[in-house]
Protein backbone atom coordinates (compact mmCIF):
# COMPACT_ATOMS: atom_id res chain seq x y z
CA UNK A 1 0.00 0.00 0.00
CA UNK A 2 1.41 3.33 -0.98
CA UNK A 3 1.98 5.98 1.69
CA UNK A 4 -0.20 9.06 1.30
CA UNK A 5 1.43 11.88 -0.60
CA UNK A 6 2.31 14.85 1.62
CA UNK A 7 1.69 18.30 0.14
CA UNK A 8 4.50 20.79 0.61
CA UNK A 9 3.99 23.46 3.26
CA UNK A 10 2.23 26.53 1.92
CA UNK A 11 4.76 29.37 1.64
CA UNK A 12 4.10 32.43 3.76
CA UNK A 13 2.42 35.30 1.93
CA UNK A 14 2.07 38.83 3.22
CA UNK A 15 -1.47 40.14 3.31
CA UNK A 16 -2.85 43.66 3.29
CA UNK A 17 -3.52 43.51 7.06
CA UNK A 18 0.10 42.42 7.64
CA UNK A 19 1.37 45.46 5.75
CA UNK A 20 -1.01 47.71 7.67
CA UNK A 21 0.34 46.31 10.95
CA UNK A 22 3.98 46.84 9.88
CA UNK A 23 3.30 50.37 8.67
CA UNK A 24 1.64 51.32 11.95
CA UNK A 25 4.63 50.00 13.92
CA UNK A 26 7.14 51.77 11.67
CA UNK A 27 5.29 55.06 12.12
CA UNK A 28 4.59 54.74 15.84
CA UNK A 29 7.81 53.04 16.95
CA UNK A 30 6.05 51.32 19.86
CA UNK A 31 3.54 48.51 20.24
CA UNK A 32 1.19 50.78 22.17
CA UNK A 33 1.37 53.50 19.54
CA UNK A 34 0.79 51.05 16.71
CA UNK A 35 -2.12 49.51 18.57
CA UNK A 36 -3.69 52.94 19.04
CA UNK A 37 -3.41 53.67 15.33
CA UNK A 38 -4.94 50.29 14.42
CA UNK A 39 -7.56 50.23 17.16
CA UNK A 40 -6.26 46.98 18.67
CA UNK A 41 -4.36 45.90 21.80
CA UNK A 42 -0.54 46.12 21.77
CA UNK A 43 -0.44 42.35 22.32
CA UNK A 44 -2.26 41.87 19.03
CA UNK A 45 0.36 43.97 17.23
CA UNK A 46 3.12 41.91 18.87
CA UNK A 47 1.58 38.56 17.91
CA UNK A 48 1.07 39.71 14.33
CA UNK A 49 4.68 40.87 14.13
CA UNK A 50 5.91 37.54 15.49
CA UNK A 51 3.87 35.65 12.90
CA UNK A 52 5.21 37.81 10.05
CA UNK A 53 8.82 37.47 11.18
CA UNK A 54 8.45 33.70 11.51
CA UNK A 55 6.92 33.51 8.06
CA UNK A 56 9.68 35.62 6.50
CA UNK A 57 12.39 33.91 8.49
CA UNK A 58 14.05 37.11 9.64
CA UNK A 59 13.66 39.99 12.06
CA UNK A 60 12.08 43.21 10.84
CA UNK A 61 12.80 45.43 13.85
CA UNK A 62 15.42 45.94 16.50
CA UNK A 63 13.95 46.14 20.01
CA UNK A 64 15.11 48.48 22.75
CA UNK A 65 13.70 50.25 25.77
CA UNK A 66 12.81 53.21 23.58
CA UNK A 67 10.75 51.10 21.17
CA UNK A 68 10.97 49.38 17.81
CA UNK A 69 13.44 50.55 15.14
CA UNK A 70 12.63 49.37 11.61
CA UNK A 71 15.33 47.40 9.77
CA UNK A 72 15.88 47.77 6.03
CA UNK A 73 13.29 45.17 4.98
CA UNK A 74 10.66 46.67 7.27
CA UNK A 75 11.29 50.09 5.74
CA UNK A 76 10.93 48.63 2.25
CA UNK A 77 7.69 46.89 3.16
CA UNK A 78 6.42 50.08 4.80
CA UNK A 79 6.94 51.88 1.49
CA UNK A 80 4.77 49.32 -0.29
CA UNK A 81 2.22 49.59 2.51
CA UNK A 82 1.99 53.35 2.00
CA UNK A 83 1.35 52.84 -1.72
CA UNK A 84 -1.42 50.38 -0.89
CA UNK A 85 -2.80 52.79 1.70
CA UNK A 86 -2.81 55.64 -0.82
CA UNK A 87 -4.56 53.54 -3.46
CA UNK A 88 -7.19 52.45 -0.95
CA UNK A 89 -7.87 56.01 0.21
CA UNK A 90 -8.13 57.17 -3.41
CA UNK A 91 -10.62 54.40 -4.12
CA UNK A 92 -12.68 55.36 -1.07
CA UNK A 93 -12.61 59.00 -2.10
CA UNK A 94 -13.68 58.15 -5.65
CA UNK A 95 -16.56 56.08 -4.28
CA UNK A 96 -17.72 59.07 -2.25
CA UNK A 97 -17.64 61.50 -5.17
CA UNK A 98 -20.89 62.61 -6.76
CA UNK A 99 -21.53 65.07 -9.55
CA UNK A 100 -22.54 67.73 -7.03
CA UNK A 101 -20.09 69.90 -5.15
CA UNK A 102 -17.71 68.84 -2.38
CA UNK A 103 -19.47 68.39 0.94
CA UNK A 104 -18.78 67.23 4.47
CA UNK A 105 -17.05 68.50 7.60
CA UNK A 106 -13.34 69.32 7.69
CA UNK A 107 -11.75 69.65 11.12
CA UNK A 108 -8.81 72.06 11.40
CA UNK A 109 -6.57 72.60 14.42
CA UNK A 110 -4.23 75.57 14.81
CA UNK A 111 -3.42 78.31 17.30
CA UNK A 112 -5.65 81.31 17.93
CA UNK A 113 -3.03 83.58 16.36
CA UNK A 114 -2.84 81.63 13.11
CA UNK A 115 -6.59 81.03 13.09
CA UNK A 116 -7.47 84.73 13.28
CA UNK A 117 -4.54 86.03 11.27
CA UNK A 118 -4.32 83.49 8.43
CA UNK A 119 -6.69 80.53 8.38
CA UNK A 120 -10.07 82.23 8.85
CA UNK A 121 -9.41 84.83 6.10
CA UNK A 122 -8.24 82.03 3.79
CA UNK A 123 -11.43 80.02 4.39
CA UNK A 124 -13.62 82.95 3.43
CA UNK A 125 -13.23 82.24 -0.30
CA UNK A 126 -14.34 78.62 0.16
CA UNK A 127 -17.82 79.73 1.23
CA UNK A 128 -18.65 80.62 -2.35
CA UNK A 129 -16.67 77.86 -4.06
CA UNK A 130 -17.93 74.99 -1.87
CA UNK A 131 -21.04 76.06 0.05
CA UNK A 132 -21.73 72.48 1.21
CA UNK A 133 -18.47 72.28 3.19
CA UNK A 134 -18.59 72.74 6.95
CA UNK A 135 -15.72 73.39 9.34
CA UNK A 136 -14.80 72.57 12.91
CA UNK A 137 -12.02 74.93 14.02
CA UNK A 138 -9.98 74.13 17.13
CA UNK A 139 -7.49 76.62 18.58
CA UNK A 140 -4.89 75.09 20.89
CA UNK A 141 -1.16 74.76 21.41
CA UNK A 142 -0.71 71.02 20.97
CA UNK A 143 -1.06 68.36 18.28
CA UNK A 144 -2.78 65.80 20.48
CA UNK A 145 -6.09 66.07 18.66
CA UNK A 146 -4.44 65.48 15.30
CA UNK A 147 -2.54 62.50 16.66
CA UNK A 148 -5.80 60.98 17.88
CA UNK A 149 -7.38 61.55 14.46
CA UNK A 150 -9.89 64.00 15.96
CA UNK A 151 -8.99 66.48 13.25
CA UNK A 152 -8.07 66.45 9.57
CA UNK A 153 -5.64 69.33 9.01
CA UNK A 154 -3.19 71.14 11.29
CA UNK A 155 -1.66 74.57 10.62
CA UNK A 156 1.28 74.97 12.98
CA UNK A 157 4.29 77.14 13.70
CA UNK A 158 7.18 74.77 14.34
CA UNK A 159 10.78 74.02 13.43
CA UNK A 160 10.23 70.24 13.54
CA UNK A 161 6.86 68.92 12.38
CA UNK A 162 5.89 65.48 13.75
CA UNK A 163 7.33 62.63 11.66
CA UNK A 164 4.03 60.76 11.46
CA UNK A 165 2.33 63.64 9.61
CA UNK A 166 2.79 64.78 6.02
CA UNK A 167 2.61 68.26 4.62
CA UNK A 168 4.52 71.27 3.44
CA UNK A 169 6.09 74.41 4.83
CA UNK A 170 4.08 77.46 3.81
CA UNK A 171 6.80 79.94 4.71
CA UNK A 172 8.73 81.52 7.58
CA UNK A 173 6.99 83.10 10.56
CA UNK A 174 8.96 86.21 11.46
CA UNK A 175 8.69 88.01 14.79
CA UNK A 176 9.62 91.47 16.02
CA UNK A 177 9.40 93.57 19.18
CA UNK A 178 6.38 95.88 19.32
CA UNK A 179 4.99 98.66 21.50
CA UNK A 180 1.83 100.78 21.52
CA UNK A 181 1.86 103.35 18.72
CA UNK A 182 0.61 106.09 21.04
CA UNK A 183 2.85 105.12 23.99
CA UNK A 184 6.15 106.53 25.26
CA UNK A 185 8.25 103.71 23.74
CA UNK A 186 8.92 104.35 20.06
CA UNK A 187 12.33 102.77 19.55
CA UNK A 188 14.40 99.92 20.97
CA UNK A 189 16.61 102.34 22.94
CA UNK A 190 13.56 103.28 25.03
CA UNK A 191 13.24 99.71 26.35
CA UNK A 192 15.08 99.31 29.65
CA UNK A 193 15.49 96.34 31.99
CA UNK A 194 12.70 97.55 34.28
CA UNK A 195 10.25 98.23 31.48
CA UNK A 196 6.90 96.43 31.54
CA UNK A 197 6.59 93.38 29.27
CA UNK A 198 3.64 91.33 28.07
CA UNK A 199 4.50 87.68 27.39
CA UNK A 200 3.10 84.14 27.14
CA UNK A 201 2.57 82.32 30.43
CA UNK A 202 3.83 78.88 31.49
CA UNK A 203 1.65 77.20 28.86
CA UNK A 204 4.29 78.29 26.30
CA UNK A 205 7.59 78.15 28.24
CA UNK A 206 9.73 77.51 25.14
CA UNK A 207 8.03 80.02 22.86
CA UNK A 208 10.66 81.83 20.74
CA UNK A 209 9.57 85.20 22.14
CA UNK A 210 10.16 84.00 25.72
CA UNK A 211 13.57 82.57 24.86
CA UNK A 212 14.58 85.79 23.06
CA UNK A 213 13.51 88.07 25.94
CA UNK A 214 15.36 86.01 28.53
CA UNK A 215 18.50 86.04 26.40
CA UNK A 216 18.58 89.74 25.53
CA UNK A 217 16.79 91.19 28.58
CA UNK A 218 17.70 88.69 31.32
CA UNK A 219 16.68 91.03 34.15
CA UNK A 220 13.30 91.86 32.64
CA UNK A 221 10.25 90.27 34.21
CA UNK A 222 6.95 90.03 32.35
CA UNK A 223 4.42 92.07 34.31
CA UNK A 224 1.56 90.58 32.31
CA UNK A 225 1.61 86.90 31.38
CA UNK A 226 -1.22 85.55 29.27
CA UNK A 227 -2.30 82.32 27.62
CA UNK A 228 -2.12 83.31 23.96
CA UNK A 229 -0.08 85.41 21.55
CA UNK A 230 -3.28 87.08 20.36
CA UNK A 231 -3.82 88.40 23.89
CA UNK A 232 -0.20 89.54 24.05
CA UNK A 233 -0.87 91.67 20.97
CA UNK A 234 -4.01 93.27 22.37
CA UNK A 235 -2.38 94.17 25.70
CA UNK A 236 0.69 95.62 23.99
CA UNK A 237 -1.59 97.74 21.78
CA UNK A 238 -3.30 99.03 24.94
CA UNK A 239 0.07 100.28 26.21
CA UNK A 240 0.50 97.80 29.06
CA UNK A 241 4.02 96.89 27.95
CA UNK A 242 6.19 95.80 25.05
CA UNK A 243 6.07 92.33 23.54
CA UNK A 244 7.41 90.10 20.78
CA UNK A 245 4.77 89.34 18.15
CA UNK A 246 4.42 87.63 14.75
CA UNK A 247 4.94 90.20 12.02
CA UNK A 248 2.09 88.85 9.87
CA UNK A 249 -0.35 89.59 12.69
CA UNK A 250 1.06 92.75 14.27
CA UNK A 251 1.58 94.66 11.03
CA UNK A 252 -2.19 94.65 10.49
CA UNK A 253 -2.88 96.27 13.87
CA UNK A 254 -3.09 100.09 13.69
CA UNK A 255 -2.25 100.46 17.37
CA UNK A 256 1.23 98.91 17.19
CA UNK A 257 4.67 100.15 16.21
CA UNK A 258 7.65 97.89 15.49
CA UNK A 259 10.74 98.57 17.61
CA UNK A 260 12.96 96.11 15.73
CA UNK A 261 13.17 94.37 12.41
CA UNK A 262 12.54 90.66 12.14
CA UNK A 263 14.33 88.80 14.95
CA UNK A 264 16.27 85.97 13.33
CA UNK A 265 16.43 83.94 16.56
CA UNK A 266 12.63 83.87 16.80
CA UNK A 267 11.91 82.70 13.26
CA UNK A 268 9.95 79.46 12.84
CA UNK A 269 8.17 77.82 9.94
CA UNK A 270 4.46 77.67 9.22
CA UNK A 271 3.51 74.09 8.35
CA UNK A 272 0.36 72.75 6.75
CA UNK A 273 -0.01 69.15 7.98
CA UNK A 274 -2.36 66.22 7.61
CA UNK A 275 -2.50 62.46 8.07
CA UNK A 276 -1.17 60.15 5.36
CA UNK A 277 -4.39 58.17 5.84
CA UNK A 278 -6.77 61.07 5.13
CA UNK A 279 -4.94 63.36 2.71
CA UNK A 280 -6.66 61.80 -0.32
CA UNK A 281 -10.21 62.21 0.97
CA UNK A 282 -11.97 64.64 -1.33
CA UNK A 283 -13.16 67.07 1.34
CA UNK A 284 -9.74 67.12 3.05
CA UNK A 285 -7.77 67.37 -0.20
CA UNK A 286 -9.95 70.27 -1.36
CA UNK A 287 -9.40 72.34 1.78
CA UNK A 288 -5.73 71.37 2.06
CA UNK A 289 -5.05 72.44 -1.55
CA UNK A 290 -6.89 75.73 -1.02
CA UNK A 291 -4.93 76.56 2.13
CA UNK A 292 -1.65 75.60 0.43
CA UNK A 293 -2.28 78.14 -2.32
CA UNK A 294 -3.93 80.85 -0.19
CA UNK A 295 -1.88 81.11 3.01
CA UNK A 296 0.72 83.81 2.42
CA UNK A 297 3.45 85.05 4.76
CA UNK A 298 5.32 88.23 3.91
URNORQUI-V849370 format. One record per pair of residues at least 6 apart in sequence whose ideal C-beta (glycine too) atoms are under 6 Angstrom apart, sorted by the first residue. I is the first residue (numbers start at 0). J is the second residue. D is the distance in whole Angstrom. If there is no record, write none. Layout:
i j d
I J D
I J D
//
This chain:
i j d
11 54 3
17 51 5
18 80 4
20 47 5
21 76 5
22 77 5
22 80 4
23 33 4
23 36 4
23 37 5
24 33 4
24 67 6
25 69 5
25 77 4
26 163 5
27 33 4
27 36 6
28 66 4
28 67 6
29 66 4
30 41 4
30 44 5
30 45 6
31 41 5
33 44 5
34 40 6
34 41 4
34 44 5
52 58 6
52 59 6
59 70 6
59 72 6
59 73 4
60 67 4
60 69 6
60 73 6
61 68 5
88 279 4
89 279 5
92 279 5
92 280 5
92 281 5
96 281 6
100 129 6
100 131 5
101 129 5
101 281 6
101 282 6
101 285 5
102 131 4
103 282 4
104 133 5
105 134 6
105 151 5
105 282 5
105 286 5
106 135 4
106 150 4
106 151 5
107 136 5
107 152 5
108 137 4
108 144 5
108 145 6
108 150 4
108 153 5
109 118 6
109 154 4
111 138 4
111 227 5
111 229 5
112 228 4
112 229 5
112 248 6
113 154 5
114 138 5
116 247 6
116 248 4
117 294 5
118 154 6
121 290 6
121 293 4
121 294 6
125 289 6
144 150 5
145 153 5
151 277 6
151 283 5
152 273 5
152 287 6
153 272 4
154 271 6
155 270 5
156 172 5
156 267 5
156 269 6
157 270 6
158 267 6
160 270 5
160 272 6
164 272 4
165 275 5
166 270 6
166 271 5
166 272 4
166 273 6
167 271 6
168 268 5
168 270 5
169 269 4
169 271 6
169 294 5
170 269 6
170 296 4
171 266 5
171 268 6
172 245 6
172 267 5
172 269 5
173 246 5
173 261 4
173 266 6
174 243 5
174 245 6
174 262 5
174 265 4
175 246 6
175 257 5
175 259 5
175 261 6
175 262 6
176 243 5
176 258 4
176 259 5
177 235 6
177 244 5
177 249 5
177 255 5
177 257 6
178 184 4
178 241 5
178 256 6
178 258 6
179 236 6
179 238 4
180 254 5
180 255 6
180 256 5
182 238 4
187 258 5
187 259 6
190 241 6
192 218 4
192 219 6
195 222 4
195 240 4
196 219 6
196 221 4
196 240 5
196 241 6
197 223 5
197 231 5
197 234 5
197 235 5
197 239 6
197 240 4
197 242 4
198 221 4
198 224 6
199 206 5
199 209 6
200 224 4
200 226 6
202 226 5
207 265 4
208 243 3
211 262 6
211 264 5
211 265 5
222 240 6
223 234 6
223 239 6
223 240 6
225 231 6
231 242 5
232 244 5
235 242 4
236 252 6
236 254 4
236 255 5
247 296 6
249 255 5
271 290 6
271 291 6
273 287 6
277 283 5
//
